């Protein structure tokens, strides 16, 4: 009787069944799907497209001031960072901590340099327009 060279183990591995398949399947979804999943945590972030096909990044930053925020555009990425200047413990009611969050446009479909940002009532909103090449073109039928 011969014993098999490869034996299937019936208990879970560290990686888990289907982890690699799930990862590679997600790559081909919406370009921002992977970014959306990576933005879970602090600070709360929402990514969506508005009615003009602009990519919008909204970041909940209650308790921060406009002067503490820094937004930097480099190549095809935009980075939001904040160095929290420890507030008075008596007045601190909302957890604040320093953070850095980057968003990358892997498809080069967004014109990062034409981005605009607003900060109102603790909500940072960054609007990034699509590149001219990414905008749809209407073709006349003759």
Secondary structure, DSSP 4 states (H G I P E B T S, - for coil): -PPPSS----S--SS-TTHHHHHHHHHTS-TTHHHHHHT-SSS-EEEEE-TTS-EEEEEE-TT--GGGEEEEEETTEEEEEE------TTT--S----EEEEEE-TT--B-GGG-EEEEETTEEEEEEPBPGGGS-------
